[in-house]
Amino acid sequence: MAMTVHVDIVSAEEQIFSGLAEFVALPGEAGELGILPGHMPLMTRIRPGAVRVKVPNQAEEELVFVAGGILEVQPGLVTVLADTAIRGKDLDEAKALEAKRKAEEALSNQSAQLDYAKAA
């Protein structure tokens, strides 16, 4: 049996993933991090991006997209405390594009309102 480490990925809304993993990769503050079983203790901020979890006896990696957060590595345990997170399999491209369009629209409207306030 391969060596494993327990991984928990949680956001403020819900627990996203909990289980054993052979490997975890994620975007750390200073670059991409790879965590294997037996990794030294570590705590660091993570950047927005994909967390990849290699689950034993599973061909495909589990993907979780996070909007930043904190990584804590302890002996036998990796914890990702994400600001916001979504499972890769739950992503809907059409919904994501619509959310992006609405966010960009809100930003453009906000700056117009700000300029109006400065002029008044």
Biopython code that builds the backbone (N, CA, C, O; Angstrom):
import numpy as np
from Bio.PDB.StructureBuilder import StructureBuilder

atoms = [
    (1, "MET", "N", (0.840, -1.184, 0.000)),
    (1, "MET", "CA", (0.000, 0.000, 0.000)),
    (1, "MET", "C", (0.887, 1.251, 0.000)),
    (1, "MET", "O", (1.908, 1.303, 0.686)),
    (2, "ALA", "N", (0.482, 2.244, -0.772)),
    (2, "ALA", "CA", (1.242, 3.490, -0.870)),
    (2, "ALA", "C", (1.126, 4.292, 0.420)),
    (2, "ALA", "O", (0.130, 4.198, 1.137)),
    (3, "MET", "N", (2.155, 5.078, 0.703)),
    (3, "MET", "CA", (2.093, 5.963, 1.864)),
    (3, "MET", "C", (1.077, 7.057, 1.587)),
    (3, "MET", "O", (0.990, 7.568, 0.471)),
    (4, "THR", "N", (0.312, 7.412, 2.608)),
    (4, "THR", "CA", (-0.719, 8.433, 2.438)),
    (4, "THR", "C", (-0.694, 9.417, 3.596)),
    (4, "THR", "O", (-0.081, 9.175, 4.635)),
    (5, "VAL", "N", (-1.375, 10.526, 3.387)),
    (5, "VAL", "CA", (-1.558, 11.552, 4.398)),
    (5, "VAL", "C", (-3.037, 11.933, 4.369)),
    (5, "VAL", "O", (-3.655, 11.932, 3.304)),
    (6, "HIS", "N", (-3.603, 12.255, 5.517)),
    (6, "HIS", "CA", (-5.000, 12.684, 5.554)),
    (6, "HIS", "C", (-5.080, 14.145, 5.116)),
    (6, "HIS", "O", (-4.296, 14.980, 5.567)),
    (7, "VAL", "N", (-6.035, 14.445, 4.232)),
    (7, "VAL", "CA", (-6.204, 15.794, 3.695)),
    (7, "VAL", "C", (-7.617, 16.278, 3.983)),
    (7, "VAL", "O", (-8.592, 15.574, 3.722)),
    (8, "ASP", "N", (-7.715, 17.488, 4.525)),
    (8, "ASP", "CA", (-9.001, 18.166, 4.719)),
    (8, "ASP", "C", (-8.951, 19.479, 3.959)),
    (8, "ASP", "O", (-8.028, 20.274, 4.137)),
    (9, "ILE", "N", (-9.948, 19.707, 3.109)),
    (9, "ILE", "CA", (-10.088, 20.988, 2.414)),
    (9, "ILE", "C", (-11.446, 21.542, 2.809)),
    (9, "ILE", "O", (-12.483, 20.951, 2.506)),
    (10, "VAL", "N", (-11.431, 22.690, 3.492)),
    (10, "VAL", "CA", (-12.677, 23.277, 3.982)),
    (10, "VAL", "C", (-12.743, 24.755, 3.611)),
    (10, "VAL", "O", (-11.726, 25.437, 3.492)),
    (11, "SER", "N", (-13.969, 25.221, 3.435)),
    (11, "SER", "CA", (-14.211, 26.650, 3.240)),
    (11, "SER", "C", (-15.154, 27.090, 4.348)),
    (11, "SER", "O", (-15.575, 26.276, 5.170)),
    (12, "ALA", "N", (-15.483, 28.358, 4.370)),
    (12, "ALA", "CA", (-16.409, 28.853, 5.385)),
    (12, "ALA", "C", (-17.790, 28.230, 5.210)),
    (12, "ALA", "O", (-18.539, 28.092, 6.177)),
    (13, "GLU", "N", (-18.128, 27.853, 3.970)),
    (13, "GLU", "CA", (-19.450, 27.324, 3.687)),
    (13, "GLU", "C", (-19.588, 25.830, 3.957)),
    (13, "GLU", "O", (-20.630, 25.383, 4.436)),
    (14, "GLU", "N", (-18.541, 25.050, 3.652)),
    (14, "GLU", "CA", (-18.684, 23.600, 3.728)),
    (14, "GLU", "C", (-17.333, 22.888, 3.714)),
    (14, "GLU", "O", (-16.296, 23.482, 3.423)),
    (15, "GLN", "N", (-17.381, 21.593, 4.039)),
    (15, "GLN", "CA", (-16.204, 20.742, 3.887)),
    (15, "GLN", "C", (-16.203, 20.258, 2.440)),
    (15, "GLN", "O", (-17.183, 19.676, 1.976)),
    (16, "ILE", "N", (-15.115, 20.496, 1.737)),
    (16, "ILE", "CA", (-15.028, 20.189, 0.311)),
    (16, "ILE", "C", (-14.460, 18.793, 0.077)),
    (16, "ILE", "O", (-14.960, 18.049, -0.767)),
    (17, "PHE", "N", (-13.417, 18.438, 0.823)),
    (17, "PHE", "CA", (-12.769, 17.139, 0.652)),
    (17, "PHE", "C", (-12.205, 16.697, 1.987)),
    (17, "PHE", "O", (-11.661, 17.503, 2.742)),
    (18, "SER", "N", (-12.339, 15.412, 2.272)),
    (18, "SER", "CA", (-11.712, 14.819, 3.449)),
    (18, "SER", "C", (-11.392, 13.374, 3.109)),
    (18, "SER", "O", (-12.287, 12.589, 2.796)),
    (19, "GLY", "N", (-10.113, 13.027, 3.169)),
    (19, "GLY", "CA", (-9.729, 11.664, 2.852)),
    (19, "GLY", "C", (-8.229, 11.514, 2.759)),
    (19, "GLY", "O", (-7.475, 12.454, 3.015)),
    (20, "LEU", "N", (-7.804, 10.312, 2.386)),
    (20, "LEU", "CA", (-6.383, 10.013, 2.261)),
    (20, "LEU", "C", (-5.879, 10.409, 0.882)),
    (20, "LEU", "O", (-6.608, 10.333, -0.107)),
    (21, "ALA", "N", (-4.626, 10.830, 0.831)),
    (21, "ALA", "CA", (-4.016, 11.226, -0.434)),
    (21, "ALA", "C", (-2.560, 10.787, -0.462)),
    (21, "ALA", "O", (-1.892, 10.709, 0.569)),
    (22, "GLU", "N", (-2.088, 10.502, -1.669)),
    (22, "GLU", "CA", (-0.677, 10.189, -1.873)),
    (22, "GLU", "C", (0.135, 11.450, -2.110)),
    (22, "GLU", "O", (1.345, 11.469, -1.884)),
    (23, "PHE", "N", (-0.537, 12.516, -2.571)),
    (23, "PHE", "CA", (0.157, 13.740, -2.958)),
    (23, "PHE", "C", (-0.852, 14.878, -3.022)),
    (23, "PHE", "O", (-2.000, 14.677, -3.418)),
    (24, "VAL", "N", (-0.418, 16.080, -2.631)),
    (24, "VAL", "CA", (-1.247, 17.283, -2.748)),
    (24, "VAL", "C", (-0.378, 18.369, -3.375)),
    (24, "VAL", "O", (0.764, 18.574, -2.961)),
    (25, "ALA", "N", (-0.920, 19.061, -4.370)),
    (25, "ALA", "CA", (-0.215, 20.185, -4.994)),
    (25, "ALA", "C", (-1.134, 21.391, -4.971)),
    (25, "ALA", "O", (-2.328, 21.276, -5.244)),
    (26, "LEU", "N", (-0.570, 22.558, -4.642)),
    (26, "LEU", "CA", (-1.381, 23.768, -4.570)),
    (26, "LEU", "C", (-0.518, 25.002, -4.756)),
    (26, "LEU", "O", (0.702, 24.939, -4.605)),
    (27, "PRO", "N", (-1.150, 26.133, -5.087)),
    (27, "PRO", "CA", (-0.396, 27.368, -5.317)),
    (27, "PRO", "C", (-0.083, 28.088, -4.008)),
    (27, "PRO", "O", (-0.950, 28.748, -3.434)),
    (28, "GLY", "N", (1.143, 27.961, -3.545)),
    (28, "GLY", "CA", (1.559, 28.645, -2.325)),
    (28, "GLY", "C", (1.899, 30.095, -2.603)),
    (28, "GLY", "O", (1.993, 30.513, -3.758)),
    (29, "GLU", "N", (2.081, 30.849, -1.554)),
    (29, "GLU", "CA", (2.387, 32.274, -1.687)),
    (29, "GLU", "C", (3.690, 32.504, -2.459)),
    (29, "GLU", "O", (3.805, 33.466, -3.218)),
    (30, "ALA", "N", (4.666, 31.621, -2.260)),
    (30, "ALA", "CA", (5.967, 31.787, -2.915)),
    (30, "ALA", "C", (6.126, 30.884, -4.133)),
    (30, "ALA", "O", (7.220, 30.793, -4.689)),
    (31, "GLY", "N", (5.054, 30.212, -4.559)),
    (31, "GLY", "CA", (5.121, 29.324, -5.719)),
    (31, "GLY", "C", (4.369, 28.037, -5.468)),
    (31, "GLY", "O", (3.764, 27.854, -4.412)),
    (32, "GLU", "N", (4.408, 27.147, -6.441)),
    (32, "GLU", "CA", (3.692, 25.871, -6.365)),
    (32, "GLU", "C", (4.300, 24.991, -5.270)),
    (32, "GLU", "O", (5.519, 24.853, -5.175)),
    (33, "LEU", "N", (3.431, 24.400, -4.448)),
    (33, "LEU", "CA", (3.867, 23.509, -3.371)),
    (33, "LEU", "C", (3.413, 22.090, -3.671)),
    (33, "LEU", "O", (2.305, 21.875, -4.163)),
    (34, "GLY", "N", (4.266, 21.131, -3.375)),
    (34, "GLY", "CA", (3.916, 19.725, -3.462)),
    (34, "GLY", "C", (4.106, 19.096, -2.094)),
    (34, "GLY", "O", (5.185, 19.181, -1.509)),
    (35, "ILE", "N", (3.056, 18.462, -1.583)),
    (35, "ILE", "CA", (3.101, 17.872, -0.243)),
    (35, "ILE", "C", (2.967, 16.356, -0.371)),
    (35, "ILE", "O", (1.985, 15.853, -0.917)),
    (36, "LEU", "N", (3.955, 15.645, 0.132)),
    (36, "LEU", "CA", (3.947, 14.185, 0.177)),
    (36, "LEU", "C", (3.841, 13.738, 1.633)),
    (36, "LEU", "O", (4.121, 14.529, 2.534)),
    (37, "PRO", "N", (3.442, 12.483, 1.885)),
    (37, "PRO", "CA", (3.439, 11.983, 3.261)),
    (37, "PRO", "C", (4.825, 12.158, 3.891)),
    (37, "PRO", "O", (5.840, 11.905, 3.243)),
    (38, "GLY", "N", (4.862, 12.586, 5.140)),
    (38, "GLY", "CA", (6.123, 12.806, 5.837)),
    (38, "GLY", "C", (6.694, 14.200, 5.656)),
    (38, "GLY", "O", (7.800, 14.477, 6.119)),
    (39, "HIS", "N", (5.955, 15.087, 4.989)),
    (39, "HIS", "CA", (6.421, 16.465, 4.782)),
    (39, "HIS", "C", (6.614, 17.138, 6.136)),
    (39, "HIS", "O", (5.882, 16.858, 7.086)),
    (40, "MET", "N", (7.601, 18.024, 6.221)),
    (40, "MET", "CA", (7.842, 18.749, 7.472)),
    (40, "MET", "C", (6.665, 19.685, 7.774)),
    (40, "MET", "O", (5.976, 20.124, 6.852)),
    (41, "PRO", "N", (6.430, 19.993, 9.049)),
    (41, "PRO", "CA", (5.348, 20.926, 9.401)),
    (41, "PRO", "C", (5.538, 22.269, 8.700)),
    (41, "PRO", "O", (6.657, 22.758, 8.545)),
    (42, "LEU", "N", (4.422, 22.848, 8.283)),
    (42, "LEU", "CA", (4.460, 24.067, 7.488)),
    (42, "LEU", "C", (3.138, 24.797, 7.629)),
    (42, "LEU", "O", (2.081, 24.174, 7.726)),
    (43, "MET", "N", (3.203, 26.117, 7.639)),
    (43, "MET", "CA", (1.999, 26.936, 7.567)),
    (43, "MET", "C", (2.305, 28.095, 6.634)),
    (43, "MET", "O", (3.297, 28.801, 6.813)),
    (44, "THR", "N", (1.443, 28.288, 5.630)),
    (44, "THR", "CA", (1.653, 29.355, 4.660)),
    (44, "THR", "C", (0.326, 29.769, 4.052)),
    (44, "THR", "O", (-0.663, 29.037, 4.109)),
    (45, "ARG", "N", (0.328, 30.954, 3.470)),
    (45, "ARG", "CA", (-0.856, 31.397, 2.734)),
    (45, "ARG", "C", (-0.838, 30.758, 1.351)),
    (45, "ARG", "O", (0.222, 30.471, 0.795)),
    (46, "ILE", "N", (-2.029, 30.541, 0.811)),
    (46, "ILE", "CA", (-2.126, 30.020, -0.544)),
    (46, "ILE", "C", (-2.812, 31.046, -1.431)),
    (46, "ILE", "O", (-3.657, 31.824, -0.987)),
    (47, "ARG", "N", (-2.422, 31.022, -2.694)),
    (47, "ARG", "CA", (-2.977, 31.942, -3.682)),
    (47, "ARG", "C", (-4.185, 31.300, -4.357)),
    (47, "ARG", "O", (-4.379, 30.088, -4.262)),
    (48, "PRO", "N", (-4.988, 32.098, -5.031)),
    (48, "PRO", "CA", (-6.096, 31.525, -5.800)),
    (48, "PRO", "C", (-5.568, 30.560, -6.863)),
    (48, "PRO", "O", (-4.559, 30.828, -7.517)),
    (49, "GLY", "N", (-6.259, 29.447, -7.022)),
    (49, "GLY", "CA", (-5.850, 28.467, -8.025)),
    (49, "GLY", "C", (-6.375, 27.087, -7.700)),
    (49, "GLY", "O", (-7.284, 26.923, -6.887)),
    (50, "ALA", "N", (-5.787, 26.097, -8.351)),
    (50, "ALA", "CA", (-6.240, 24.712, -8.226)),
    (50, "ALA", "C", (-5.440, 23.961, -7.167)),
    (50, "ALA", "O", (-4.212, 24.037, -7.124)),
    (51, "VAL", "N", (-6.158, 23.237, -6.315)),
    (51, "VAL", "CA", (-5.555, 22.288, -5.383)),
    (51, "VAL", "C", (-5.773, 20.914, -6.010)),
    (51, "VAL", "O", (-6.908, 20.519, -6.279)),
    (52, "ARG", "N", (-4.674, 20.185, -6.243)),
    (52, "ARG", "CA", (-4.760, 18.857, -6.840)),
    (52, "ARG", "C", (-4.456, 17.817, -5.771)),
    (52, "ARG", "O", (-3.445, 17.904, -5.074)),
    (53, "VAL", "N", (-5.346, 16.830, -5.649)),
    (53, "VAL", "CA", (-5.195, 15.784, -4.639)),
    (53, "VAL", "C", (-5.146, 14.439, -5.357)),
    (53, "VAL", "O", (-6.096, 14.066, -6.045)),
    (54, "LYS", "N", (-4.032, 13.705, -5.196)),
    (54, "LYS", "CA", (-3.904, 12.366, -5.778)),
    (54, "LYS", "C", (-4.397, 11.364, -4.751)),
    (54, "LYS", "O", (-3.742, 11.110, -3.740)),
    (55, "VAL", "N", (-5.569, 10.798, -5.029)),
    (55, "VAL", "CA", (-6.203, 9.831, -4.132)),
    (55, "VAL", "C", (-5.716, 8.428, -4.501)),
    (55, "VAL", "O", (-5.637, 8.104, -5.686)),
    (56, "PRO", "N", (-5.385, 7.580, -3.502)),
    (56, "PRO", "CA", (-4.927, 6.222, -3.807)),
    (56, "PRO", "C", (-5.975, 5.445, -4.611)),
    (56, "PRO", "O", (-7.177, 5.596, -4.391)),
    (57, "ASN", "N", (-5.509, 4.624, -5.533)),
    (57, "ASN", "CA", (-6.363, 3.756, -6.359)),
    (57, "ASN", "C", (-7.394, 4.522, -7.181)),
    (57, "ASN", "O", (-8.456, 3.990, -7.504)),
    (58, "GLN", "N", (-7.087, 5.744, -7.511)),
    (58, "GLN", "CA", (-7.984, 6.553, -8.342)),
    (58, "GLN", "C", (-7.126, 7.180, -9.440)),
    (58, "GLN", "O", (-6.153, 7.875, -9.145)),
    (59, "ALA", "N", (-7.480, 6.940, -10.696)),
    (59, "ALA", "CA", (-6.665, 7.421, -11.817)),
    (59, "ALA", "C", (-6.648, 8.946, -11.897)),
    (59, "ALA", "O", (-5.588, 9.543, -12.086)),
    (60, "GLU", "N", (-7.802, 9.577, -11.756)),
    (60, "GLU", "CA", (-7.899, 11.033, -11.886)),
    (60, "GLU", "C", (-7.664, 11.713, -10.541)),
    (60, "GLU", "O", (-8.088, 11.218, -9.496)),
    (61, "GLU", "N", (-6.984, 12.852, -10.585)),
    (61, "GLU", "CA", (-6.802, 13.647, -9.372)),
    (61, "GLU", "C", (-8.104, 14.361, -9.028)),
    (61, "GLU", "O", (-8.889, 14.698, -9.915)),
    (62, "GLU", "N", (-8.326, 14.585, -7.751)),
    (62, "GLU", "CA", (-9.429, 15.435, -7.308)),
    (62, "GLU", "C", (-8.965, 16.875, -7.474)),
    (62, "GLU", "O", (-7.861, 17.221, -7.053)),
    (63, "LEU", "N", (-9.788, 17.710, -8.078)),
    (63, "LEU", "CA", (-9.463, 19.119, -8.254)),
    (63, "LEU", "C", (-10.415, 19.972, -7.439)),
    (63, "LEU", "O", (-11.630, 19.776, -7.463)),
    (64, "VAL", "N", (-9.840, 20.923, -6.717)),
    (64, "VAL", "CA", (-10.628, 21.894, -5.961)),
    (64, "VAL", "C", (-10.034, 23.262, -6.271)),
    (64, "VAL", "O", (-8.827, 23.467, -6.147)),
    (65, "PHE", "N", (-10.886, 24.189, -6.673)),
    (65, "PHE", "CA", (-10.414, 25.537, -6.973)),
    (65, "PHE", "C", (-10.681, 26.427, -5.771)),
    (65, "PHE", "O", (-11.803, 26.484, -5.268)),
    (66, "VAL", "N", (-9.637, 27.127, -5.308)),
    (66, "VAL", "CA", (-9.745, 27.969, -4.120)),
    (66, "VAL", "C", (-9.448, 29.419, -4.475)),
    (66, "VAL", "O", (-8.727, 29.709, -5.430)),
    (67, "ALA", "N", (-10.020, 30.321, -3.684)),
    (67, "ALA", "CA", (-9.806, 31.757, -3.898)),
    (67, "ALA", "C", (-8.780, 32.299, -2.919)),
    (67, "ALA", "O", (-8.798, 33.485, -2.589)),
    (68, "GLY", "N", (-7.890, 31.443, -2.455)),
    (68, "GLY", "CA", (-6.898, 31.830, -1.461)),
    (68, "GLY", "C", (-7.211, 31.168, -0.136)),
    (68, "GLY", "O", (-8.240, 30.508, 0.009)),
    (69, "GLY", "N", (-6.324, 31.345, 0.830)),
    (69, "GLY", "CA", (-6.549, 30.753, 2.142)),
    (69, "GLY", "C", (-5.245, 30.436, 2.844)),
    (69, "GLY", "O", (-4.220, 31.077, 2.615)),
    (70, "ILE", "N", (-5.308, 29.422, 3.712)),
    (70, "ILE", "CA", (-4.169, 29.018, 4.537)),
    (70, "ILE", "C", (-3.947, 27.516, 4.383)),
    (70, "ILE", "O", (-4.900, 26.736, 4.346)),
    (71, "LEU", "N", (-2.682, 27.123, 4.295)),
    (71, "LEU", "CA", (-2.288, 25.714, 4.283)),
    (71, "LEU", "C", (-1.572, 25.415, 5.587)),
    (71, "LEU", "O", (-0.680, 26.154, 6.002)),
    (72, "GLU", "N", (-1.971, 24.320, 6.234)),
    (72, "GLU", "CA", (-1.266, 23.844, 7.426)),
    (72, "GLU", "C", (-0.900, 22.384, 7.204)),
    (72, "GLU", "O", (-1.755, 21.558, 6.885)),
    (73, "VAL", "N", (0.382, 22.080, 7.376)),
    (73, "VAL", "CA", (0.865, 20.709, 7.252)),
    (73, "VAL", "C", (1.389, 20.276, 8.614)),
    (73, "VAL", "O", (2.282, 20.911, 9.176)),
    (74, "GLN", "N", (0.831, 19.194, 9.139)),
    (74, "GLN", "CA", (1.273, 18.581, 10.386)),
    (74, "GLN", "C", (1.575, 17.119, 10.088)),
    (74, "GLN", "O", (1.159, 16.616, 9.044)),
    (75, "PRO", "N", (2.285, 16.422, 10.969)),
    (75, "PRO", "CA", (2.554, 15.004, 10.705)),
    (75, "PRO", "C", (1.250, 14.232, 10.481)),
    (75, "PRO", "O", (0.403, 14.159, 11.371)),
    (76, "GLY", "N", (1.103, 13.668, 9.305)),
    (76, "GLY", "CA", (-0.072, 12.860, 8.996)),
    (76, "GLY", "C", (-1.311, 13.638, 8.609)),
    (76, "GLY", "O", (-2.353, 13.029, 8.364)),
    (77, "LEU", "N", (-1.243, 14.974, 8.543)),
    (77, "LEU", "CA", (-2.443, 15.765, 8.259)),
    (77, "LEU", "C", (-2.103, 17.015, 7.453)),
    (77, "LEU", "O", (-1.197, 17.769, 7.807)),
    (78, "VAL", "N", (-2.845, 17.223, 6.363)),
    (78, "VAL", "CA", (-2.749, 18.440, 5.557)),
    (78, "VAL", "C", (-4.115, 19.104, 5.604)),
    (78, "VAL", "O", (-5.124, 18.481, 5.272)),
    (79, "THR", "N", (-4.149, 20.368, 6.016)),
    (79, "THR", "CA", (-5.409, 21.102, 6.099)),
    (79, "THR", "C", (-5.331, 22.342, 5.229)),
    (79, "THR", "O", (-4.402, 23.141, 5.345)),
    (80, "VAL", "N", (-6.322, 22.493, 4.349)),
    (80, "VAL", "CA", (-6.455, 23.692, 3.523)),
    (80, "VAL", "C", (-7.699, 24.427, 4.008)),
    (80, "VAL", "O", (-8.815, 23.920, 3.894)),
    (81, "LEU", "N", (-7.496, 25.626, 4.551)),
    (81, "LEU", "CA", (-8.603, 26.479, 4.981)),
    (81, "LEU", "C", (-8.782, 27.527, 3.893)),
    (81, "LEU", "O", (-8.038, 28.507, 3.836)),
    (82, "ALA", "N", (-9.763, 27.321, 3.035)),
    (82, "ALA", "CA", (-9.948, 28.176, 1.866)),
    (82, "ALA", "C", (-10.930, 29.300, 2.159)),
    (82, "ALA", "O", (-11.918, 29.113, 2.869)),
    (83, "ASP", "N", (-10.638, 30.481, 1.595)),
    (83, "ASP", "CA", (-11.585, 31.593, 1.691)),
    (83, "ASP", "C", (-12.896, 31.183, 1.029)),
    (83, "ASP", "O", (-13.967, 31.311, 1.622)),
    (84, "THR", "N", (-12.805, 30.697, -0.184)),
    (84, "THR", "CA", (-13.929, 30.157, -0.945)),
    (84, "THR", "C", (-13.378, 29.010, -1.768)),
    (84, "THR", "O", (-12.250, 29.083, -2.255)),
    (85, "ALA", "N", (-14.163, 27.945, -1.932)),
    (85, "ALA", "CA", (-13.685, 26.792, -2.697)),
    (85, "ALA", "C", (-14.842, 26.131, -3.429)),
    (85, "ALA", "O", (-15.993, 26.189, -2.997)),
    (86, "ILE", "N", (-14.504, 25.500, -4.548)),
    (86, "ILE", "CA", (-15.491, 24.738, -5.310)),
    (86, "ILE", "C", (-14.799, 23.532, -5.927)),
    (86, "ILE", "O", (-13.674, 23.630, -6.417)),
    (87, "ARG", "N", (-15.486, 22.391, -5.898)),
    (87, "ARG", "CA", (-14.942, 21.181, -6.512)),
    (87, "ARG", "C", (-14.889, 21.369, -8.025)),
    (87, "ARG", "O", (-15.781, 21.979, -8.614)),
    (88, "GLY", "N", (-13.857, 20.852, -8.637)),
    (88, "GLY", "CA", (-13.725, 20.947, -10.083)),
    (88, "GLY", "C", (-14.914, 20.345, -10.805)),
    (88, "GLY", "O", (-15.366, 20.884, -11.815)),
    (89, "LYS", "N", (-15.431, 19.221, -10.293)),
    (89, "LYS", "CA", (-16.557, 18.559, -10.964)),
    (89, "LYS", "C", (-17.857, 19.351, -10.829)),
    (89, "LYS", "O", (-18.817, 19.083, -11.552)),
    (90, "ASP", "N", (-17.901, 20.327, -9.908)),
    (90, "ASP", "CA", (-19.108, 21.145, -9.726)),
    (90, "ASP", "C", (-19.098, 22.425, -10.559)),
    (90, "ASP", "O", (-20.075, 23.174, -10.565)),
    (91, "LEU", "N", (-17.995, 22.672, -11.261)),
    (91, "LEU", "CA", (-17.901, 23.895, -12.061)),
    (91, "LEU", "C", (-18.797, 23.810, -13.286)),
    (91, "LEU", "O", (-18.907, 22.763, -13.923)),
    (92, "ASP", "N", (-19.427, 24.915, -13.601)),
    (92, "ASP", "CA", (-20.271, 25.034, -14.790)),
    (92, "ASP", "C", (-19.751, 26.238, -15.569)),
    (92, "ASP", "O", (-19.849, 27.372, -15.099)),
    (93, "GLU", "N", (-19.200, 25.999, -16.750)),
    (93, "GLU", "CA", (-18.561, 27.071, -17.510)),
    (93, "GLU", "C", (-19.525, 28.212, -17.812)),
    (93, "GLU", "O", (-19.149, 29.380, -17.705)),
    (94, "ALA", "N", (-20.745, 27.897, -18.182)),
    (94, "ALA", "CA", (-21.716, 28.949, -18.513)),
    (94, "ALA", "C", (-22.000, 29.826, -17.297)),
    (94, "ALA", "O", (-22.071, 31.050, -17.410)),
    (95, "LYS", "N", (-22.165, 29.189, -16.123)),
    (95, "LYS", "CA", (-22.416, 29.956, -14.896)),
    (95, "LYS", "C", (-21.201, 30.811, -14.537)),
    (95, "LYS", "O", (-21.346, 31.951, -14.098)),
    (96, "ALA", "N", (-20.007, 30.255, -14.724)),
    (96, "ALA", "CA", (-18.787, 31.000, -14.405)),
    (96, "ALA", "C", (-18.644, 32.222, -15.306)),
    (96, "ALA", "O", (-18.291, 33.302, -14.834)),
    (97, "LEU", "N", (-18.915, 32.060, -16.589)),
    (97, "LEU", "CA", (-18.822, 33.192, -17.514)),
    (97, "LEU", "C", (-19.864, 34.257, -17.188)),
    (97, "LEU", "O", (-19.579, 35.451, -17.267)),
    (98, "GLU", "N", (-21.072, 33.825, -16.820)),
    (98, "GLU", "CA", (-22.122, 34.779, -16.447)),
    (98, "GLU", "C", (-21.735, 35.531, -15.170)),
    (98, "GLU", "O", (-21.944, 36.741, -15.077)),
    (99, "ALA", "N", (-21.174, 34.822, -14.187)),
    (99, "ALA", "CA", (-20.737, 35.467, -12.947)),
    (99, "ALA", "C", (-19.619, 36.466, -13.232)),
    (99, "ALA", "O", (-19.588, 37.550, -12.650)),
    (100, "LYS", "N", (-18.706, 36.104, -14.122)),
    (100, "LYS", "CA", (-17.619, 37.019, -14.495)),
    (100, "LYS", "C", (-18.185, 38.273, -15.152)),
    (100, "LYS", "O", (-17.761, 39.386, -14.839)),
    (101, "ARG", "N", (-19.143, 38.094, -16.065)),
    (101, "ARG", "CA", (-19.750, 39.229, -16.753)),
    (101, "ARG", "C", (-20.432, 40.156, -15.751)),
    (101, "ARG", "O", (-20.291, 41.375, -15.838)),
    (102, "LYS", "N", (-21.172, 39.583, -14.799)),
    (102, "LYS", "CA", (-21.863, 40.389, -13.785)),
    (102, "LYS", "C", (-20.860, 41.128, -12.899)),
    (102, "LYS", "O", (-21.075, 42.287, -12.546)),
    (103, "ALA", "N", (-19.770, 40.458, -12.544)),
    (103, "ALA", "CA", (-18.756, 41.096, -11.700)),
    (103, "ALA", "C", (-18.093, 42.256, -12.432)),
    (103, "ALA", "O", (-17.874, 43.319, -11.852)),
    (104, "GLU", "N", (-17.774, 42.049, -13.708)),
    (104, "GLU", "CA", (-17.171, 43.127, -14.494)),
    (104, "GLU", "C", (-18.140, 44.293, -14.653)),
    (104, "GLU", "O", (-17.740, 45.456, -14.598)),
    (105, "GLU", "N", (-19.414, 43.975, -14.849)),
    (105, "GLU", "CA", (-20.443, 45.014, -14.969)),
    (105, "GLU", "C", (-20.561, 45.802, -13.668)),
    (105, "GLU", "O", (-20.660, 47.028, -13.686)),
    (106, "ALA", "N", (-20.551, 45.096, -12.544)),
    (106, "ALA", "CA", (-20.639, 45.764, -11.241)),
    (106, "ALA", "C", (-19.431, 46.673, -11.021)),
    (106, "ALA", "O", (-19.571, 47.776, -10.492)),
    (107, "LEU", "N", (-18.253, 46.214, -11.423)),
    (107, "LEU", "CA", (-17.054, 47.041, -11.275)),
    (107, "LEU", "C", (-17.130, 48.293, -12.136)),
    (107, "LEU", "O", (-16.770, 49.380, -11.683)),
    (108, "SER", "N", (-17.591, 48.153, -13.358)),
    (108, "SER", "CA", (-17.678, 49.330, -14.230)),
    (108, "SER", "C", (-18.737, 50.302, -13.716)),
    (108, "SER", "O", (-18.543, 51.515, -13.797)),
    (109, "ASN", "N", (-19.849, 49.798, -13.193)),
    (109, "ASN", "CA", (-20.878, 50.672, -12.618)),
    (109, "ASN", "C", (-20.379, 51.350, -11.350)),
    (109, "ASN", "O", (-20.700, 52.511, -11.096)),
    (110, "GLN", "N", (-19.605, 50.636, -10.565)),
    (110, "GLN", "CA", (-19.084, 51.192, -9.319)),
    (110, "GLN", "C", (-18.166, 52.372, -9.606)),
    (110, "GLN", "O", (-18.256, 53.396, -8.929)),
    (111, "SER", "N", (-17.288, 52.252, -10.591)),
    (111, "SER", "CA", (-16.370, 53.353, -10.885)),
    (111, "SER", "C", (-17.134, 54.551, -11.433)),
    (111, "SER", "O", (-16.759, 55.694, -11.170)),
    (112, "ALA", "N", (-18.205, 54.305, -12.195)),
    (112, "ALA", "CA", (-19.017, 55.410, -12.709)),
    (112, "ALA", "C", (-19.695, 56.145, -11.554)),
    (112, "ALA", "O", (-19.766, 57.374, -11.556)),
    (113, "GLN", "N", (-20.189, 55.401, -10.576)),
    (113, "GLN", "CA", (-20.823, 56.024, -9.415)),
    (113, "GLN", "C", (-19.793, 56.784, -8.594)),
    (113, "GLN", "O", (-20.091, 57.853, -8.061)),
    (114, "LEU", "N", (-18.595, 56.248, -8.488)),
    (114, "LEU", "CA", (-17.530, 56.904, -7.744)),
    (114, "LEU", "C", (-17.155, 58.221, -8.416)),
    (114, "LEU", "O", (-16.988, 59.232, -7.735)),
    (115, "ASP", "N", (-17.020, 58.223, -9.739)),
    (115, "ASP", "CA", (-16.703, 59.451, -10.467)),
    (115, "ASP", "C", (-17.808, 60.486, -10.287)),
    (115, "ASP", "O", (-17.523, 61.674, -10.140)),
    (116, "TYR", "N", (-19.055, 60.050, -10.296)),
    (116, "TYR", "CA", (-20.189, 60.955, -10.107)),
    (116, "TYR", "C", (-20.124, 61.584, -8.712)),
    (116, "TYR", "O", (-20.386, 62.775, -8.545)),
    (117, "ALA", "N", (-19.774, 60.775, -7.724)),
    (117, "ALA", "CA", (-19.692, 61.281, -6.352)),
    (117, "ALA", "C", (-18.575, 62.316, -6.229)),
    (117, "ALA", "O", (-18.735, 63.304, -5.512)),
    (118, "LYS", "N", (-17.463, 62.112, -6.904)),
    (118, "LYS", "CA", (-16.360, 63.064, -6.854)),
    (118, "LYS", "C", (-16.747, 64.384, -7.521)),
    (118, "LYS", "O", (-16.328, 65.451, -7.073)),
    (119, "ALA", "N", (-17.540, 64.316, -8.582)),
    (119, "ALA", "CA", (-17.932, 65.515, -9.323)),
    (119, "ALA", "C", (-18.970, 66.340, -8.566)),
    (119, "ALA", "O", (-19.069, 67.549, -8.771)),
    (120, "ALA", "N", (-19.730, 65.706, -7.712)),
    (120, "ALA", "CA", (-20.826, 66.411, -7.020)),
    (120, "ALA", "C", (-20.339, 67.287, -5.896)),
    (120, "ALA", "O", (-21.143, 67.938, -5.228)),
]
sb = StructureBuilder()
sb.init_structure("model")
sb.init_model(0)
sb.init_chain("A")
sb.init_seg("    ")
for serial, (resi, resn, name, xyz) in enumerate(atoms, 1):
    if name == "N":
        sb.init_residue(resn, " ", resi, " ")
    sb.init_atom(name, np.array(xyz, "f"), 0.0, 1.0, " ", f" {name:<3s}", serial, name[0])
structure = sb.get_structure()
